[in-house]
Amino acid sequence: MGASLPSKEANLFKLIVKSYETKQYKKGIKAADAILKKFPDHGETLSMKGLTLNCMDRKSEAYELVRLGLKNDLKSHVCWHVYGLLYRSDREYREAIKCYRNALRIDPDNIEILRDLSLLQAQMRDLAGFVETRQQLLTLKPNHRMNWIGFAVAQHLNYNGSKAVDILEAYEGTLEDDYPPDNERCEHGEMLLYKISLLEECGLIEKGLQELRKKEFKIVDRLAVKEQEVSLLEKLGLFDEGEELYRKLLSMNPDNYRYYEGLQRCMGLYSANGQYSSDDIDRLEALYVSLSKLYSRSSAVKRIPLDFLCAEKFRLAAENYIQPFLTKGIPSLFSDLSSLYDHPGKAEILEQLILELEHSIKTTGGYPGRSEKEPPSTLMWILFYLAQHYDRRGQYGIALTKIDEAIEHTPTVIDLYSVKSRILKHAGDPVAAAALADEARCMDLADRYVNSECVKRMLQADQVALAEKTAVLFTKDGEQHNNLHDMQCMWYELASGESYFRQGDLGHALKKFLAVEKHYADITEDQFDFHSYCLRKMTLRTYVEMLKFQDRLHSYSYFRKAAAGAIKCYLKLYDSPPKSSAEEDEEMSKLPPSQKKKLRQKQRKAEARAKKEAEVKEEPNATAVSKSGKRPAKPVDLDPHGEKLLQVEDPLVEATKYLKLLQKHSSDSLQTHLLSFEVNMRKQKILLALQAVKHMLRLDADNPDTHCCLIKFFHKVGSRAAPVTDAEKLINGVIEAERPTFSQLHGNSLIEANTLFLEKHRDSLRHRAAVAEMIFVTEPSRKKEAISLIEESSSDLLPQNGAPLKDCTAVHKLLGTVLDDQDAASRWKVRCAQYFPYSTYFEGSHSSAAPNSSYSQIPKLSENGSPPNISSNGSVENLDALKNLVIR
């Protein structure tokens, strides 16, 4: 390193390296310039200067200098290493690995380059290369603990757990008997626990238990020892010892549900599906009675029996569990019990129980059978629970009556307004829900959760400008909207993107969905620093869990929603491409002069407003000066409205990028294959569309979307021209060979398959609508029959509350768009308005869309999107406008 330089310049080169490591970049540049003054072609100095400039955000100069340095000294491992570091800083990991390998060809035993290479291999999951590099590091430096551990972890990640155990045992063989010293006990204990977990993973359960008991005194984390031991005991079938140990764990933490579950397993009283025989229920009841005497203050020991008890025993247990929480005023009681609503008959028992408590409190002031009087707040919390109960059961009118009674009883409790907002959202009035959520927010301007709930309701009501202004009340001054992006506030971006999509603003919608995808890319990159940190700190079990989490990161719901949203945007963009400027000019030329003038004025106003908003956003940045006297360089958003995202040559190519990620990470989701079908049918990729249909049938053959895709596919294939080319003949041959494998079509035509599907699902509105749509697709002449099939269901299904609002809305859109019968759509709307009186979509009589409704006075957004009640500091300026928000 700098060996070809005279001693003075060689010392200066060492100073450059030291300055880079200590982040004294200006000092490093000065030293580099001093060397280059005498040796302008010195490759290693040019490379180090470029690396230093890269840290000063001068990337173009950095790459130019590093490439020049490499050109001047191709045989320098320093130049190749620096080039790799430059690529690594830009997340070009594959290029960085190539550079490191070139450096190692010149200096194969360089510890620093090998270490950097191993980190990149772990990041890119090049597991075979990771094992090889870690073995080389161990060979070069066997007295370093981190090299032993790194080699063991590499073998584990490469699915060779037994080899990893051998390496850890070999490492332990190098230690003295009195190891570890006090200052290393935690790290050594973590290593031992990791080794035991490896033995368990390899199936060496008995050996793992022996090792644990032998080395137990060296492990600091006593709780982890007990949890590991009980896991091994269960797998060995030593249930008596396991039961004893679980009881010890419960004495340490009687509210840990996993310990109760483990205790039940050891006693042979656990069922994964929650179904128990009467004998098992009696034994479980006796178990929890005995446990409740030991842990009388534990809520878990009282809550768990509600899952398996039935009938009168369930009622008594629920009453004993619920009453103290109602007295104390626990708002989360309904959330705690909501899972019981999926158990047959328990929702009815809970309803009867709570109504009896309400009647008793109103008449006697206390609970049934008790002489003690309850505090006045108990009635309010009973009404609060009942409102949520009726909301869950779809009885929105009763739910609103109960919550209004609770608000009249105690008008200062914020939770009441939040729940009322949620009920209105479920009832189909997002505008009134947003207004109620804003009223709750105004009652406590310092509560971030209530503010976020309000923002979510506003986005559901498509009040995006108001939602953004409300959300930024809890961000730092400056680039407020960008702060939401920097904080990775994905729920906001998803809800905002969905709102823009509903409004047809594909540019903004795409921008929001792709921002979520960017967050997931950042989360993937964030793991890089942990590859060395976790090996150094010996948090090995957590490190391996983190890597497994990263491998399934893109299967989580936020990414799935964002990717699906982006694909839908690209599909809509493909179906309805934006008009070119020439087409817009041609359309404008056809307008009368008065309309042209109005349109130009509107465009000028919009441009002026956008310019003013940009200036307002730039003003805080102009004053933002760091302590060093320099303005921080913030990235400027060159496409704030997402217009460039719409200017893609082929939207389907972009959609396919995200579709592949969904297929890789969310192959068990029906929506993934539904989107695959839509994309591939548009791309004329017939076999890929067929594959999507087969996946959908495998996941849910009775889903109406699956049925529609099946019928559409074979109808489309059947209406194609006769095959001409060899490729077309081959595709047709594959389809003909696959068709008999579909049980729905075996021996049936498409029309017969459609009829059979209707017979099977006659009592479902969604399925009837799907059948009606397929009747129209296969035989457009039967349009009236398709419409009558849907309209029959309005009298058969709607009164039974069998059809949720979402399904009825989808049917209305189907009638108005696909079937294109506005009269039928109007009739459906009138009928649904009776069954959903709070729905703004159907203009129900009690909704904010109805002129005589109490919600029709809700304050709307002003023309420029400013909130009616929020000042710049978040204070409420006009609360009177919110006082009329009561359903009568």
Buried (B, 14 or more C-beta within 10 A) or exposed (E): BBEBBEEEBBEBBEBBBEBBEEEBBEBBBBBBEBBBEEBEEBBBBBBBBBBBBBEEEBBEEBBBBBBBBBEBBEEBBBBBBBBBBBBBBEBBBEBBBBBBBBBBEBBEEBBEBBBBBBBBBBBBEBBEBBBBBBBBBBEBBEEEBBBBBBBBBBBBBBEBBBBBBEBBEBBBEEEEEEEBEEEEBBBBBBBBBBBBBBBBBBEBBEBBBBBBEEBBEEBBBEEBBBBBBBBBBBBBEBBEBBBBBBBEBBEEEBBBEEBBBBBBBBBEBBEEEEEBEEEBBEBBBEBBEEBBEEBEEBBBBBBBBBBBBBEEBBBEBBBEBBBEBBBEBBBEBBEBBBEBEEBEEBBEBBBEBBEBBBEBBEEEBBBBEEEEEBEEBBBBBBBBBBBBBBBBBEBBBBBBBBBBBBBEBBEEBBBBBBBBBBBBBBBBBBBBBBBBBBBBBBBEBEBEEBBBBBBBBBBBBBBBBBBBBBBBBBBEEBBBBBBBBEEBBBBBBBBBBBBBBEEEBBBBBBBBBBBBBBBBEEBBEEBBEBBBEBBEBBBBBBBBEBBEEBEEBBBBEBBBBBBBBBBBBBBBBBEEEEEEEEEEEEEEEEEEEEEEEEEEEEEEEEEEEEEEBEEEBEEEBEEEEEEEEEEEEEEEBEEBEBEEBBEBEEBBEBBBEBBEBBBEBBEEBBBBBBBBBBBBBBBEBBEBBBBBBBBBBEBEBEBBBBBBBBBBBBBBBEEEEEEEEEEBEEBBEEBEEBEEEBEBBEEBEBBEBBBEBBEEBBEBBBBBBBBBBBBBBBBEEBBEEBBEBBBEBBEBBBEEEEBBBEBBBBBBEBBBEBBEBEEBBEBBBEBBBEBBBBBBBBBBEBBBBBEEBBBBEBBEBEEEBEBBBBEEEBEBEEEEBBEEBEBE
